[in-house]
């Protein structure tokens, strides 16, 4: 059935006609604000242009052989948290820095011969024929890929309740969210089913599930890890990174993931040379490290007092390890989500208006994925409420204001980035709660559109700013061991992940 669905997509891709009727032309001209009176004069010109495009590309791409890889859907009894999408076992049979490491990848990474759903029924049945760049790097370093993990529909949620396969449940309390959108990746790490997992982060999707599930999640500096072969939202906010049970394994995995691949346009400023993050862990103490407690990250309308208290206590505890800890204020952080909200329209344009094709970038996008994603227009009612709300809002803004707010958001991001950079001249890193609250209850099966949407976006308050400004940020557990997890986020300067690992590791060892 899956193969038939994939073949159907190929047939649809090849059915583009080079002819056009006068009626079609008049309809298109009307949608562009033109009079259709001269449609007849444009018919030959348009057909000639269309024929040139179709004939040039339909036969240009050779058929790629599908990878012969075995996979299976886990039985419900073997998937109690809903965290696995498919199970597989792929390795290179060679040693290396990751030898023996069992790794799961989020189900928006291309894994040749293994289905990709990205949390949405629209893509069900799509089977990529190439591996993401970081998959190749992990296999070459001796790791084993043991499965793909459930993620939120189109990764548009900080909860774990919008995937078409059903909710992902928090291993500490089955009635609560595991965080999202890298929900399954967080859970399989938290339960010890794997040694590490790959998450992707456009608004906090590595750090929020790390916080809710009680693990370590690193969103590296934008561009440090190549995004080639991963479905994103928009190239300006796409990040991929490691999720692990401890800081050391996180640093070890990032050493393999990091570095330019010569393809991803996000990597223009990525430093060359081999990454060496593990060295930072050997220092031990935090002598001379300056850490700021970011005032505006606490006391939000959605903040829980025990979360604020736990993060402040953890930050102050770093003083015993030699750090200089002080309170800092970045007033713009309190308005960061509002300042960058115009970027939402850019996300919708990339994923939906352009079917995921990165029109403004040179990055490669699989043709079979584009054909599959193009179908969303005829299946929009299958989308969860939070995705529908974003689509509706974006279209309303486009009709009323064009793309004015996207341009304004870009200006505001520059101001916000400068504010963080100014603070990072006085401290080496600053800390704040990863999520203002602990894991939230999962919405019920009869939940309203409002509840589904609220639960999807509430956890983003502190995390999403750094996707836009591109600063590295890591979430580490800091809450009491006998309650729901609490995450502390440490944010630093561009490409100074070593500093964040040093702080996170010292904190981890002191607990």
Secondary structure, 3 states (H helix, E strand, C coil): CHHHHHHHHHHHHCCCCCCCCHHHHHHHHHHCCCCHHHHHHHHHHHHHHHHHHHHHHCCCCCCCCCCCCCEECCCHHHCCCCCEEEEEEEECCCCCCCCCCEEEEECCECCCCCECCCCCHHHCCCECCCCCHHHHHHHHCCCEEEEEECCCHHHCCCCCCCCCCCCCEECCEEEEECCCCCHHHHHHHHCCCCCEEEEEECCCCCHHHHHHHCCEEEECCCCCECCCCECCCCCCCCEEEEEECCHHHHHHHHHHHEECCCCCHHHCCCCCCCCCCHHHHHCCCCCCCEEEEEHHHCCCCCCCHHHHHHHHHHHHHHHHHCCEEEEECCHHHHHHHHHCHHHHHHHHHHHHHCCCCCCCCCCCCCHHHHHHHHHHHHCHHHCCHHHHHHHHHHHHHHHHHCCHHHHHHHHHHHHHHHHHHHHCCCCCEEEEECCCCCCCECCCCCCCHHHHHHHHHHHHHCCCHHHHHCCCEEEEECCCCCCCCCEEEEEECCCCHHHHHHHHHHHHHHC
